Amino acid sequence: MPTNSTPDLRPRRSVLYMPAANERAIEKAKAIPADAIIFDLEDAVAPDAKPAARAQAVAAVRSGEYGNRELTIRCNGLDTEWGADDIAAAGAASPSAVVIPKVDTVEQVDAVSAQLDAAGASESTLIWPMIETPTAMFNVRSIAAHPRVAVLVMGTNDLAKELRSPIVAGRHPLVPHLATALLAAREAGKVILDGVYNDVKDPDGFAAECRQGMEMGFDGKTLIHPSQVEPANDVWAPSADEVEYAQRVIAAFDEAVAEGKGVVTVDGRMIENLHVDSARRVLATSAAITALR
């Protein structure tokens, strides 16, 4: 079984859902500067269009025409009439991952993994479970720890529906649950993506929610419209000032070690190993974003 237990610095600032039934949208995605694409076979596709959407998603993954973008396929749930066929087709195409909605237990992840193996999926095809139910929240630690899980995807709309809570600015009804999933992802050394923002005509609200997600610790955000890509990319990329400061922190620390100094300060602030680790992550993230371009 493939394993994925080491921290992943691949940029996933902007992860854009694209309806796989929409041929024009699939073509347009080739030019959108999203870090990753989710070709969606689930919510965005009508029942009678699902077989054709599946074929189009598979063709897109196999095309080699999306540059360095990470390509994934969101399958229908295992409890639907389309789920098994979606996973089999996706497995044969070997995208970076399959995105699975409403994953409640680690046993469901095991089932998806077995179906991918049966379909001949590459060992590099991993699983992105969507965390969007109360049961998933209670089981999120074991789900995140599964060796084939690479990324947790928060399904905030469905979670809010299950909780009977409104979608409000600041998301205070959801913050405790978002934090719980974040803890599980960090414990397992996995990536975690914030949920979607529904109002594409509210750029200020979207920017505020991106900032909140970044400050909480999310690695990026799932998106529903191309106009949201650039703002998400900006929020989750280290700024020039942050990169410059990180360089100075590392340089000062290395100099202090070489000179046998016990105390290191930068701009009047004491620097410890944890600050150096954070600085190195900033530089590594910046380099990974540059490489993606």
Secondary structure as the mmCIF struct_conf table of DSSP 4:
data_model
#
loop_
_struct_conf.conf_type_id
_struct_conf.id
_struct_conf.beg_label_comp_id
_struct_conf.beg_label_asym_id
_struct_conf.beg_label_seq_id
_struct_conf.end_label_comp_id
_struct_conf.end_label_asym_id
_struct_conf.end_label_seq_id
BEND BEND1 THR A 6 THR A 6
BEND BEND2 ARG A 10 ARG A 10
BEND BEND3 ARG A 13 ARG A 13
STRN STRN1 SER A 14 PRO A 19
TURN_TY1_P TURN_TY1_P1 ALA A 20 ALA A 21
HELX_RH_AL_P HELX_RH_AL_P1 GLU A 23 LYS A 28
HELX_RH_3T_P HELX_RH_3T_P1 ALA A 29 ALA A 31
BEND BEND4 ILE A 32 ILE A 32
BEND BEND5 ASP A 35 ASP A 35
STRN STRN2 ALA A 36 ASP A 40
BEND BEND6 GLU A 42 GLU A 42
TURN_TY1_P TURN_TY1_P2 ASP A 43 ALA A 44
BEND BEND7 VAL A 45 VAL A 45
HELX_RH_3T_P HELX_RH_3T_P2 PRO A 47 ALA A 49
HELX_RH_AL_P HELX_RH_AL_P2 LYS A 50 SER A 63
BEND BEND8 TYR A 66 TYR A 66
TURN_TY1_P TURN_TY1_P3 GLY A 67 ASN A 68
STRN STRN3 GLU A 70 ARG A 74
HELX_LH_PP_P HELX_LH_PP_P1 CYS A 75 GLY A 77
TURN_TY1_P TURN_TY1_P4 LEU A 78 ASP A 79
BEND BEND9 THR A 80 TRP A 82
HELX_RH_AL_P HELX_RH_AL_P3 GLY A 83 ALA A 93
BEND BEND10 SER A 96 SER A 96
STRN STRN4 ALA A 97 ILE A 100
BEND BEND11 PRO A 101 LYS A 102
BEND BEND12 THR A 105 THR A 105
HELX_RH_AL_P HELX_RH_AL_P4 VAL A 106 ALA A 118
TURN_TY1_P TURN_TY1_P5 ALA A 119 GLY A 120
TURN_TY1_P TURN_TY1_P6 GLU A 123 SER A 124
STRN STRN5 LEU A 126 ILE A 131
BEND BEND13 THR A 133 THR A 133
HELX_RH_AL_P HELX_RH_AL_P5 PRO A 134 ALA A 145
BEND BEND14 HIS A 146 HIS A 146
TURN_TY1_P TURN_TY1_P7 PRO A 147 ARG A 148
STRN STRN6 VAL A 149 VAL A 149
STRN STRN7 VAL A 151 MET A 154
HELX_RH_AL_P HELX_RH_AL_P6 THR A 156 LEU A 163
TURN_TY1_P TURN_TY1_P8 ARG A 164 ARG A 164
TURN_TY1_P TURN_TY1_P9 ALA A 169 GLY A 170
TURN_TY1_P TURN_TY1_P10 HIS A 172 LEU A 174
HELX_RH_AL_P HELX_RH_AL_P7 VAL A 175 ALA A 188
TURN_TY1_P TURN_TY1_P11 GLY A 189 GLY A 189
STRN STRN8 VAL A 191 ASP A 194
TURN_TY1_P TURN_TY1_P12 VAL A 200 LYS A 201
HELX_RH_AL_P HELX_RH_AL_P8 PRO A 203 MET A 216
TURN_TY1_P TURN_TY1_P13 GLY A 217 GLY A 217
BEND BEND15 ASP A 219 ASP A 219
STRN STRN9 GLY A 220 LEU A 223
BEND BEND16 ILE A 224 HIS A 225
HELX_RH_3T_P HELX_RH_3T_P3 PRO A 226 GLN A 228
HELX_RH_AL_P HELX_RH_AL_P9 VAL A 229 VAL A 235
TURN_TY1_P TURN_TY1_P14 TRP A 236 TRP A 236
BEND BEND17 ALA A 237 ALA A 237
HELX_LH_PP_P HELX_LH_PP_P2 PRO A 238 SER A 239
HELX_RH_AL_P HELX_RH_AL_P10 ALA A 240 GLU A 259
TURN_TY1_P TURN_TY1_P15 GLY A 260 GLY A 260
BEND BEND18 GLY A 262 GLY A 262
STRN STRN10 THR A 265 VAL A 266
TURN_TY1_P TURN_TY1_P16 ASP A 267 GLY A 268
STRN STRN11 ARG A 269 MET A 270
HELX_RH_AL_P HELX_RH_AL_P11 ASN A 273 LEU A 292
#
